[in-house]
């Protein structure tokens, strides 16, 4: 099962991101938020470079080994988010 965190603001760009904890593969990774207030089709064009930079931030976050929900939550806590 994949658990998705609350959306939080990327520390590098200010765009919305969220974490995904994949219980089957025991991995944690970040994804760019693209819905609601973060929908690229409805956001000010001046913010679109932030979207591209946020995709890079997510790539740098990478796929991290994560053995438990508690471990995933500890990482989410660093971004003031929860699962």
C-alpha positions as CSV (number, residue, x, y, z in Angstrom):
1,X,0.0,0.0,0.0
2,X,1.2,3.5,-0.7
3,X,0.6,6.2,1.9
4,X,0.6,9.9,0.9
5,X,1.5,12.7,3.2
6,X,-0.2,16.1,3.5
7,X,0.9,18.7,1.0
8,X,3.7,20.9,2.2
9,X,5.7,23.7,0.7
10,X,9.0,22.7,-0.9
11,X,11.8,24.2,1.2
12,X,13.8,25.2,-1.9
13,X,11.1,26.6,-4.2
14,X,7.8,27.3,-2.3
15,X,5.8,25.0,-4.6
16,X,3.6,22.2,-3.1
17,X,5.0,18.7,-2.7
18,X,4.1,15.6,-0.8
19,X,5.8,12.4,0.3
20,X,4.8,8.9,-0.7
21,X,5.7,5.9,1.5
22,X,5.5,2.6,-0.4
23,X,5.1,-0.1,2.2
24,X,5.7,-2.9,-0.3
25,X,9.0,-1.6,-1.6
26,X,9.9,0.0,1.7
27,X,10.7,3.3,0.0
28,X,10.0,7.0,0.6
29,X,10.0,9.5,-2.2
30,X,8.7,13.0,-2.9
31,X,6.3,14.2,-5.7
32,X,5.3,17.6,-7.0
33,X,1.7,18.6,-6.2
34,X,-0.3,19.4,-9.3
35,X,-3.8,19.8,-8.1
36,X,-5.9,22.4,-6.3
37,X,-4.0,25.6,-5.6
38,X,-0.9,23.9,-7.3
39,X,-2.6,23.1,-10.6
40,X,-0.1,24.4,-13.2
41,X,-3.0,25.2,-15.6
42,X,-4.4,27.8,-13.2
43,X,-1.3,29.2,-11.5
44,X,0.4,32.5,-12.4
45,X,2.9,31.9,-15.2
46,X,5.6,33.6,-13.1
47,X,5.5,30.6,-10.7
48,X,6.0,27.9,-13.4
49,X,9.9,28.1,-13.1
50,X,9.3,27.1,-9.4
51,X,7.4,24.0,-10.6
52,X,10.4,22.9,-12.7
53,X,12.8,23.6,-9.8
54,X,10.5,21.6,-7.5
55,X,10.7,18.6,-9.9
56,X,14.5,18.8,-9.5
57,X,14.2,19.0,-5.7
58,X,12.0,15.8,-5.8
59,X,14.6,14.1,-8.0
60,X,17.3,15.0,-5.5
61,X,15.2,13.8,-2.6
62,X,15.3,10.5,-4.4
63,X,14.0,7.1,-3.3
64,X,15.0,6.5,0.3
65,X,14.9,3.2,2.1
66,X,12.3,3.4,4.7
67,X,11.5,0.3,6.9
68,X,8.4,1.5,8.7
69,X,5.5,4.0,8.8
70,X,7.1,5.5,11.9
71,X,10.3,6.1,10.0
72,X,8.4,7.7,7.1
73,X,6.5,9.9,9.6
74,X,9.8,11.1,11.2
75,X,10.9,12.4,7.7
76,X,7.5,14.0,7.2
77,X,7.8,15.7,10.6
78,X,10.9,17.5,9.3
79,X,8.6,19.2,6.8
80,X,5.7,19.8,9.2
81,X,3.6,17.2,7.4
82,X,2.0,13.9,8.4
83,X,0.6,10.8,6.7
